[in-house]
């Protein structure tokens, strides 16, 4: 007789491919166990590991109040209820596709054109990435991806698809830009290992860097893809969060400006409303491909993750309101710029440097001066101190596959201004104390600081500071970013 | 463009949508019936939708402005909902859904919301379960005839295989131990490791609920083989007549070594008629399956806006109870209308007590007792009679001549018209050896190319 348990489940179900046993999610658990609240729990952990955009939700809320007909449930809109509730065509509501195409154009300042017929729905960008992987690659094939990158790509792109992600190393001395040399090296390394590279996956604007890709680098990638006849998947989920110059350049513009640069069949864009509009709960993922066969295949696969027609209807109406979206994008950018400036200035005040960024909902900051050891372990130790003692859930660079220890991603758009000030105060206090301790230690015993082989004084310290790798109970209580 | 540029999954036909069936869909799309603007168009009877009870939901909405206006106690909850993407789902919604499921199964089973995983429709639920339970190349046994969409949902991206459990009209298409064993042997011969059985109860396309004997047979079988049992119960709320529906969760009560291997799939697309909202669920007593499926649901979560609306709707006990009763009454009425109408035309149906369709016996109308004959008859139905009904071969039925005919996705008038058209057709062909000649609706003969289309690999939507 069989024994109840894991033996009768698949490897996919019982393995770690979901990626939730990593430090990225560990910090969330710490937050879940002790969440900050200005009144009820002022000493709780502040969530800075969640790239949500909460800055403009009330503008949308306002719009919904003034536009009851956009909902199929209000008396103004209920006449549409039956048709909408019954509609399950995976092409999606035509108005919805048109509105999304228009919004994507607007987020790119009208510099790119999008054809509504190429808009394919998916279960969030999460679903979009997985679907694209299923369409473009077989199990065992690989995509190259510049580091550092969004940790959940390991799940989205690889878990159920069996596709691999191989890094293109980027370095701080280049401001983490992708260089031709590293790109070629990554490609060569894969070929030497007899791994078939099917494409490159980039995020532009970048998560976690918060930078937009310059035109030249983008053109280099596009040309490389064309030469090697591999795909280029561009996750442009943060395209509407570009709050400062330089201007965002979408891969769509590259193709438009110079169609001969690349076979369009190789270019695909992933998009979502989770960041630009701040509505991850609505599960609106989009695949936009210039390859007809991919559009067709992805559309069939979208049966596994269509957008609720109730939501399609609401958004078709909201995003179809031209004046509203113009104002929303402008105001969102203004608020992001303001928040970004306040946060980075606060960090600079205590000598913490951030990578110069112009987009995204986060900063990529260097805490190298605070590392006892300039190693991955040193980074993790520092991170645990920040989570457990400073009570800030920021995300360690190693969870983003960053090759240089000491970098951390801190999100700033998922909280109000007061909470951000509280976070900055805690950082200031921590840095001051760390500097004082460092100075004190230096005068006492030189060998104790910044030596690669230095060990904690007590063994217990090491145990306490090592991240617990446990089965997550609910790591994604808030989000998957 | 060379096929190798894309994956094998993209280039293959396992999604099943290249089949000749789609001719019927396409023909319907080109020429859809409308009582005013296109009275001679094709009537869509290949779509198992429930359009009978929207007004019940609409009137609930009209009297509950808070839920509809995204308010809780007068306060707007848009912000909260917009941000809510926890794959555990909205607790109020899961509780309401669990209660609704319990009441649809005449309260014989109590569903625990913590064992529910929300997915983007039953389509996603079924695929997710297969990802959890089978490796690529492993197989599930499915009793025939079965919903053609399973070929896509269970096999396409998972790489799993389906081995049919052949059921026959000789015993009303009931599942027997012999048929299960035969299928299992066949899988072994094909070197396929069987990981489970997947059944649909109530059955699509048969419209019958499984008997206690069948359920016990299935449960005994999966225990003996140490495999899983997936019960797709999306039609559980459409059981309009006796015998009453018995859920697999009821059938396993009191049995040992079974709870961890039995999983249920549900959806609101049929019972509530809300396919657009993409609300599916997996229910399992196996914690590992629930945990894995929950993580996988990230690829297809239910919109928080929709969860919120439906949690309000389904939390209303009074609404739940009255909806279930009235919905069933209307389905029965419509079912009876079709069955009686077909009887008058000399066409019989499998005796059914659930579902949104009838499994119709048109064997006596076949020119030849073959699947080619079935295809020919089907094309006649689509092009001459103007009815898009679904051929049994697309449901992997072993015997030619059976068709699934839906009745709940149109008005009573349209259904009457469909019956009338069928009647006219049968009368006009009565006594003629060859169908599709003079006396039929269309003047021209069918073009040769229609008759030469491949007869394999048909599929259709529920």
Interface residues (C-beta under 8 A of the other chain):
Chain A: X1 X2 X4 X5 X6 X8 X9 X10 X11 X12 X13 X14 X18 X20 X52 X54 X57 X58 X60 X61 X64 X65 X68 X71 X73 X74 X75 X78 X81 X82 X84 X85 X86 X87 X88 X123 X124 X126 X127 X130 X134 X135 X136 X137 X138 X139 X141 X155 X156 X160 X229 X231 X265 X266 X274 X277 X278 X279 X280 X281 X282 X283 X291 X293 X294 X297 X300 X301 X303 X304 X305 X306 X307 X308 X309 X310 X311 X314 X471 X474 X476 X477 X478 X479 X480
Chain B: X1 X5 X6 X7 X8 X9 X10 X11 X15 X17 X49 X51 X54 X57 X58 X61 X62 X65 X67 X68 X69 X70 X76 X78 X79 X81 X82 X83 X84 X85 X86 X87 X88 X120 X121 X123 X124 X127 X131 X132 X133 X134 X135 X136 X152 X153 X156 X157 X195 X223 X226 X227 X228 X257 X260 X261 X269 X273 X274 X275 X276 X277 X278 X286 X288 X289 X291 X292 X293 X295 X296 X298 X299 X300 X301 X302 X303 X304 X305 X306 X309
